[in-house]
Amino acid sequence: MTPLATLVERAGFAAGTPVAVARVAGDAVEKCVTGAWPNGQPVTPSDRFYVASLAKQVTGAALALLVRDGRIDPDRPVSDHVGGLPPWSAAVTPRQLAHHIGGLPPAGELEARIAGDWTDAPAFEALGDLAELPSLPGGTYSYSNLGYILLARVIANASDVPFAEFAATRLFGPLDLDGIGFLSTPVGQPQLPLLGARLPLTHGDGGLWSTARSFAQWLQHQNADALGIADLVTAAGRLNDHAPVDYGWGLGLRAHRGAALLIHGGEWTGAAAKAMRSPASGIAVVGMAAGAPFETLNRLVSAVLEDIA
């Protein structure tokens, strides 16, 4: 295989851009980090990057654990677990939220109106002020960050454990992953100065920080179905008219060379992330970059995938 450092160089990042990439082929995990942080320190393998919407597959996995254990019925209304929301919450289910077919506002529509950091408090205020849903639950696919923030609250209330703690103790801990987690206050993270004036501090839709190696190991464990939830998280969504939706629980459902390919990307000011995995072949790739266009990172991750294949 081509050295990862060569593939990073070919992708076209500006000189000094903080980049971390890792690939999985069978049992082996290989990583590469390059660039320097705003404080002048070189990027190290133990540095965590903000991975934005890659968090959604962790939220999907947390939901799947509770569904498997009988703690959540994915087809009951979210109002069973979260009170204080408008009447529409009695018509939306966790399954619909997970597939982005719950009828909630699309990503970016409400976030842009909120001044200050993107936290759970203004997100739930926006949900509380939402008198009617933009579309009928189950009627159409509409990618929604608010839906995954609400899912994280459903998970926390159903488990009686804060969402970040649930992820740490029920997901990352059992898989022996120590370089990944949801940070409420990411003080001290070297990427922080690049994230802009508004910080991403919600959990569920984002909020996840990880090293490249730890996220690659997460992907490796999911390929092996170490949590026993693959059938739940990889099932396609279905609209009310039974039309399929190519999005599982936090995973985009695609194909590569005739095999299932599970993908997701993530963006925030100063942050880009992309992950792909193929359970049938046991391969996976994750890339993270700070202060670089998502298109450049996407080009890198795609090149690494093709190089493995």
Helices and strands as residue ranges (DSSP letters): H 4-11, E 19-25, E 28-34, E 49-50, G 52-54, H 55-68, G 78-80, G 87-90, H 94-98, G 111-113, H 120-128, H 145-159, H 163-166, I 167-172, E 180-182, G 192-194, E 208-210, H 212-223, H 230-233, E 237-238, E 244-245, E 252-256, E 259-268, E 271-278, E 283-289, H 294-308
